[in-house]
Amino acid sequence: MRFMIIDDDEAIRSMLQELIEDYDLGEVVDSLPGAAALDNKLLRLHKIDILIIDMLMPERDGVQAVKDIKQNFHGKIIMLSQVEDKELVGNAYTLGVDYYITKPLNRNEVVSVIRSVSEHISLKNLVHNIEDNLQTVLRPVEAHTKAEKPLSIGERGESILSTLGISGDAACRDLLDILRYLDTHTDADSMPPLTLKTLFLALADHRHSPDAQKEAKAIEQRLRRTIFQALVNLASIGIVDYTNPKFEEYAPRYFDFAEVRSIMRMLENEEKPQISQVHINTKKFIRTLFIDTKK
């Protein structure tokens, strides 16, 4: 994370910079004694992720500065002040301040707030990266009808896996091969009750694996890890925006929603989800993926 610190108290600026550096929270790229020169051009020039600014300063106070830059600044703002007046604090939040820290500064509180802000930014960036990879799925139907030839089941499957943020995973090939196998042996409306073991063994045999049992087990383990990652990706989207169309469309259909909520709670509590903590319904995931690619 890239920080800019603005405070007319040099001791405060030094303390904040030391905390950020000592706890490996990021890089302080600019430290200013006042907000007179602060504008969006300066923030863009330094690629600032987090602005830490004092509320009351000569020439131009922090509240006015935030009001002037907030509309075009997409980073996070932490405001410092000795003022504890609820109305002033409320006004600061209304203007777009993300966190408010009261002076004198408490080391643990400052570190905790900065970490929370940084993790929120990282999560938001993750969601944006996932969204950038999913645009193909959300293009209007008309765009697909203009294609010279219809997409194959593998291409449709890869597009959905990209939407779920797992197209680059090792199990992506397994899932695409499974889709092709099911495409030649069944259809979405009358999918037979194949067991996963039968399906994985059939895929191993199709690949002419010298040890089909071992390969089938490896396929099962790879799929569990990758499907779990898709679950975490969707839960991350849901935390940032519960009404996100990707979250609303895929989360309740590809997963048991209770498991999605469980992962969301872990992420909200800053816990790292473990695959052992949730039930991965591989069969439901594969069946839903197959149905979607056959639409």
N, C-alpha and C positions, 0 to 999 in steps of 0.2 A: 504494500500500500504506500502511496505517496501523500505526504502530509504538508500542509501549510499551517503555520502557527502565527496568530496575530494577537499580541497583547502588549500594552505599554509598560508592563513590568518585566524587565529583563530576567529576573530571577525565576519568574513563572515560565517564561519561554525556555530557559535553560533546563529547568526541572522536567518539563514535558519532553524536550528533545532527548534528555538522558533516559527517561522512562521508555520512550519509543525504541531507542537504540538498545538499551540494556535487555529489554524483553523481546527483542527481535520482532517488533510489531510493524516495522516498515522503515521508510526513509523520509526524513524531514528535508524537503527540497527548498523550502523557503521559510524564514522566520522574520517577521516584521514587527516594529514597535507601534504601528498604527495602520488603520484601514483606508487612509486617504487614497492610496494608489490601487486599491483592490477593485478589480473588474473581471468580467468573464474572459476577456482576452488574456489576462495574466494567469487565470486559473487554467485555461486551455493550454497556454504556453508551457506551463509546468506539469500538465497532466495530473492535476490534483484529484485524489480520490476522497480525502477527508480534510475538511477545513476546521481548524480549532480556533475560535475567535472569542475575544473578551466582549462582554456586553457594553461596558461603559469605558469610553476612551475619548481623549480630546480630538478636536477637528471633526472626526466622523465616528459615531458610535457603532457598535457591532450590530445593533438592531437595524439601523438604516442601511448598513453595508449588506446585510443578509437580504433585506427587502429588495435591494437593487440588483443582486446577482442571482437570486434563487431561481427565477423563472428559466434561466438558461444554464444553470449549473446542475449537473446530474449526479454529483457526488453527495456525500453526507456532511452534515454540519453539526459540530459539537460546540455549544456556547458555554462560556465560563462567566461567573459573576458572583459578587458578594451579596447581591440583591436576592432576597427570598420572597419578595412580594408576589403573591399568587397571580395577580392580574398581569404583572410584567412578564412573569414566566409563561403565563398562558398566551400572551401576545407573541412571545418569541416562538412558541410552538406553532402558532397560527401562521406566522410568516414563513415557516418551513424549516425551523431548527429540528434536528432529529433527536438530540440529547442535550440535557442541561445539567451542568455540574456546578455545584456551589463552592465558592472559596471559603476558607482555605482548602486547598486541594488535598485529597486523601489518595495516597499512592495506589492502594488496592482498588479504590473506586475508579480512578482514572484508567488503570490497566484493564479492569473489567469492562468498562464502557467502550474503550477502543477496540478490545477484542470482539465485543458483541457487534459493533458497527462493521468491523472488518469482515466478520463471518457473514453478516447480512449482505455485504457487497459481493463477497465470493459466491454466495448462494445465488444472488441475482445474476451474476455473470454466467454461472453455470446454466441457469434457466435460459438466458439469452443465447448461449451457445447451442443449447438443445433446440431452441426455437429456430435458429438460423439453419439448422440441418433438417428441419421438418417442413420447409416451405412447399416442397413438391406435393406433399399430401394435401395441403390446404389450397392448392391452386384451384381455380374454378374448373368445373367439369369441361367447359368449352375448350380450355387449354389442352386437355387430353384428347379431345375429339379431333383436334387438328394434327395429331401425330400421324406419321405415315403408316404406322402399323400399331396394333394394340400392344400394350405391355404384357410381357410374359408373367406367369405366376411368380417366378423368381424376382423379377423387377418390381412387381407390386409388393411382394413380401419384403424386399430390401428397403423399399420406401417406408413401409410401416416400421421396420426395425430402426431405421434412421430417425423416425419420429420419436421413438421411444428412447433414443440416445444410445443404442447398443449395436449399431451397424458395424462397428469396427471390432467387436468382441470375437473371440475365438469360436464361440458357439454359433455365430451368425451363419457360417457355412452349414453347420448341422441343421439349423432351423430351415434354411433354404432347401437343403436336400430333402428334409422331411416333407416340406410343402410339395416338392416335385413328386415324391413317392406317393403321397396321398392323392395328388392330382391324377395320377395314372391308375390308382386302385380304388378310388371312391369319389364322391362329390360332396359338396357342402351340405346338401339337403338330406343326404342319407349316409352320413359318415358312420361306418361300422364301429362297434364298441371295441376297438383295438386296445390292448393293454400297452402301456408304455414299454414294457420289456419286449413285447413282440415287435413293436415299432422300431425300437433301437437295434434289436437283433437283425431286423430286415435291412436297416440302413447299413449296419456293419457288413452284412453279407453282400449288399450291393457294392460296397467299396472293396470287396475281396480281402477283408482283413484276415490275417493269419490266425488271429484269436478273436473270434466274433464276440465271445462273452466279455472279454476284457475291453474291447472297443465299445461295446454297448454300455458298459459301466462308465467308461470315460465320457461318453456322450451324455449320459445322465448327469454326471457331476458338472460338466461344462454348462449344460443347459440350466441347472439350478443356480449356478453363480451368475450367469448372464441374465436370467429372468429376475433374480433378486436385484440386480443393478437397475433393470428397467423399473422395478417397483420403487427403488430409492429415487430415481430420476423423476418419476411422476409425483411422488410425495413432495419432492423439493419444489416442483412447479406449484403444487397445491398450497404450500405454505406461503409462497409469494403472492399468488393470485388464485383463490379458490374457484373463481369463475372462468379461469383460463380454459378455452375450448378444448385444448389437448387433454387437460386434466379431466374435464367433464366427460369427454368422449371415451378415453382409454382406461382411466383408473377403475371405474366400477365394472367394466366389461372384461378386462383382462385379469383382474385380481379380485379376491375377496376384499370388499371395501373395509372390513374391520382391520385387515392387515395393513391397508393403506393408511388408515387413521393411526394405527400403532406406530408405523414408521414416522409419520408426521409428528407425533408427540415426542418421539425420540429426538428428532432433528430440532424441534422447538426447544427442547431441554438441553440442547448442545451435546447430546449423546451420539456416539457413532453406532449406527445400526449394525447388527451382526446377523448373518443368515440363519444362525441357530435360534434366533429370537422370533422368527415368523414361520408360518406354514407356506411353502411354495407349492402352489397347485399347477404343476407343469402341464398336466393334461388339459386343464381349462385354458391355459395360455395358448397351447398349440392349437386346440380346437377353434378358439376365437380368431387366432391369426389366420388359420386356414379358411374359415368362413369369410373373413374380411378380404382375403386375396382373391376369393372366388366371386365377389360381388361384381 
